[in-house]
Each structure stands twice: as structure tokens, then as C-alpha cells.
């Protein structure tokens, strides 16, 4: 939701950063890798009990993840491989944060909730990626970017809440699961409309 409706507000900063990184000779794919390694560092910080630093690093990774797409479009180097790389590494970063939290909180009820959260993310992402691959609707991305209640920014907000408020992990995980399920249903209903033939 925030990505769809709020992108215009932050796009000038993203564009300036993309322009600067291209100017110093970095490619979009190189920034994707940098974003990934920074995202993995966030997981390590979370695991070692540095939640504030972990969240700051996670958001830096997310910012660079937005910048790499702008770089690809500015330099006219967008490619199917870049899209696959970007989407895949995004999921690995998210999984890393979840694994770090699971290792810090191995209580059975927490692990069960994390399992349900992982399933809800898989459910939502499966619809998102399938619709993106099958839809002929145009988007500023390299495939149709299906809107929904939880997009990348909402995911980062919810992961941040999990990391920062670990004493309320059950509550925030249940909220996260609910948001993912609602998003998946939204996308499934939209898919039925736009793919029906």
C-alpha cells in the first residue's frame, strides 16, 4: 500500500542516490548484491542482540533495494535476470531476520507462529509473483507489481516491530500473519478479475 501510494514522495531521494551510484561506476546488479549483504548483516545484528542497529541496517538494505531498480531504469539495463536476482535476495533477507529471531526465541509457541508467518508470506508472494508473470498490465517495474495491504515497506515496518518489541513477539507476529493473509486474499481477488478470460 505504501509502495503504491507513497513512492512519489521518496522517489526524488531514490533517483538522486541512483544517479550518484551510477556516476561512481556501480551497476544496478552490484547494488543489489550490496543491499543483500547489508540485509544479511541486519540478521546477524538481530541475532547478537543489537535490535536498533539491526533495524537501521535493515532499512538501509531496503533503501538500496529501491535504488537498484531506479539505477537499472536510468541506465536502461533492466533485465529479467536482474528482476529474478532482486526478488530472490529480498526474500532471503526477510528469511534471515525471521531465522535470527527464531534462534533467539526457540520457545515452541513462538516457533509455531513463525512457521505460520512464513507460510502466510509464501502464500502472498506466490500470488504476487504468479500474477506478475501472467499479467499483461504495465508497471514501472519489469513486471506487474500487484498492490495490496502489505507491500515491501509494510513488511519492513512489521519486521522492525518484531525486532524492536521482542517482549511482545506473539502479538506482533499474529498481526503480521493477519496482514499477510489479508494481502494474499486481496491479490487473489484482483487476480481473478484481471486474469479471467
RAMO-V478259 format. One record per residue. N is the residue number from 1. RES is the residue in one letter. SS is DSSP state (H for helix, E for strand, L for the rest). PHI is phi in radians with two decimals (999 if undefined). Layout:
BEGIN
[[N/RES/SS/PHI] [N/RES/SS/PHI]]
END
This chain:
BEGIN
[[1/X/L/999] [2/X/H/-1.18] [3/X/H/-1.10] [4/X/H/-1.20] [5/X/H/-1.71] [6/X/H/-1.93] [7/X/H/-1.02] [8/X/H/-1.03] [9/X/H/-1.20] [10/X/H/-1.79] [11/X/H/-1.02] [12/X/H/-1.01] [13/X/H/-1.19] [14/X/H/-1.08] [15/X/H/-1.12] [16/X/H/-1.12] [17/X/H/-1.14] [18/X/H/-1.05] [19/X/H/-1.06] [20/X/H/-1.13] [21/X/H/-1.15] [22/X/H/-1.15] [23/X/H/-1.10] [24/X/L/-1.51] [25/X/L/1.72] [26/X/L/-1.48] [27/X/L/-1.72] [28/X/H/-1.04] [29/X/H/-1.15] [30/X/H/-1.10] [31/X/H/-1.20] [32/X/H/-1.03] [33/X/H/-1.14] [34/X/H/-1.07] [35/X/H/-1.01] [36/X/H/-1.10] [37/X/H/-1.14] [38/X/H/-1.15] [39/X/H/-1.09] [40/X/H/-1.15] [41/X/H/-1.05] [42/X/H/-1.04] [43/X/H/-1.07] [44/X/H/-1.11] [45/X/H/-1.09] [46/X/H/-1.08] [47/X/H/-1.05] [48/X/L/-1.55] [49/X/L/1.34] [50/X/L/-2.08] [51/X/H/-1.12] [52/X/H/-1.16] [53/X/H/-1.06] [54/X/H/-1.06] [55/X/H/-1.18] [56/X/H/-1.06] [57/X/H/-1.17] [58/X/H/-1.06] [59/X/H/-1.20] [60/X/H/-1.10] [61/X/H/-1.04] [62/X/H/-1.13] [63/X/H/-1.10] [64/X/H/-1.14] [65/X/H/-1.15] [66/X/H/-1.34] [67/X/H/-1.17] [68/X/H/-1.08] [69/X/H/-1.16] [70/X/H/-1.11] [71/X/H/-1.08] [72/X/H/-1.10] [73/X/H/-1.23] [74/X/H/-1.11] [75/X/L/-1.58] [76/X/L/0.94] [77/X/L/-2.03] [78/X/L/-1.01] [79/X/L/-2.58] [80/X/H/-1.02] [81/X/H/-1.10] [82/X/H/-1.05] [83/X/H/-1.14] [84/X/H/-1.06] [85/X/H/-1.04] [86/X/H/-1.08] [87/X/H/-1.15] [88/X/H/-1.15] [89/X/H/-1.17] [90/X/H/-1.00] [91/X/H/-1.17] [92/X/H/-1.14] [93/X/H/-1.06] [94/X/H/-1.08] [95/X/H/-1.09] [96/X/H/-1.06] [97/X/H/-1.13] [98/X/H/-1.12] [99/X/H/-1.12] [100/X/H/-1.04] [101/X/H/-1.16] [102/X/H/-1.12] [103/X/H/-1.19] [104/X/H/-1.43] [105/X/L/-2.30] [106/X/L/-1.41] [107/X/L/-1.11] [108/X/H/-0.94] [109/X/H/-1.18] [110/X/H/-1.18] [111/X/H/-1.10] [112/X/H/-1.12] [113/X/H/-1.12] [114/X/H/-1.10] [115/X/H/-1.10] [116/X/H/-1.11] [117/X/H/-1.11] [118/X/H/-1.06] [119/X/H/-1.11] [120/X/H/-1.16] [121/X/H/-1.17] [122/X/H/-1.07] [123/X/H/-0.99] [124/X/H/-1.18] [125/X/H/-1.20] [126/X/H/-1.09] [127/X/H/-1.12] [128/X/H/-0.98] [129/X/H/-1.26] [130/X/H/-1.17] [131/X/H/-1.11] [132/X/H/-1.03] [133/X/H/-1.30] [134/X/H/-1.64] [135/X/L/-1.36] [136/X/L/-1.73] [137/X/L/-1.16] [138/X/L/-1.55] [139/X/L/-2.59] [140/X/L/-1.24] [141/X/L/-1.48] [142/X/L/-1.40] [143/X/L/-2.57] [144/X/L/-1.14] [145/X/L/-1.65] [146/X/L/-1.26] [147/X/L/-1.26] [148/X/L/-3.12] [149/X/L/-1.01] [150/X/L/-1.94] [151/X/L/-1.91] [152/X/H/-1.04] [153/X/H/-1.13] [154/X/H/-1.08] [155/X/H/-1.05] [156/X/H/-1.13] [157/X/H/-1.08] [158/X/H/-1.19] [159/X/H/-1.09] [160/X/H/-1.09] [161/X/H/-1.13] [162/X/H/-1.06] [163/X/H/-1.26] [164/X/H/-1.37] [165/X/L/-2.11] [166/X/H/-1.19] [167/X/H/-1.27] [168/X/H/-2.07] [169/X/H/-1.06] [170/X/H/-1.06] [171/X/H/-1.03] [172/X/H/-1.20] [173/X/H/-1.19] [174/X/H/-1.09] [175/X/H/-1.05] [176/X/H/-1.03] [177/X/H/-1.03] [178/X/H/-1.05] [179/X/H/-1.10] [180/X/H/-1.12] [181/X/H/-1.12] [182/X/H/-1.04] [183/X/H/-1.09] [184/X/H/-1.07] [185/X/H/-1.14] [186/X/H/-0.96] [187/X/H/-1.20] [188/X/H/-1.14] [189/X/H/-1.16] [190/X/H/-1.17] [191/X/H/-1.04] [192/X/H/-1.05] [193/X/H/-1.27] [194/X/H/-1.45] [195/X/H/-1.83] [196/X/L/-1.18] [197/X/L/-2.55]]
END
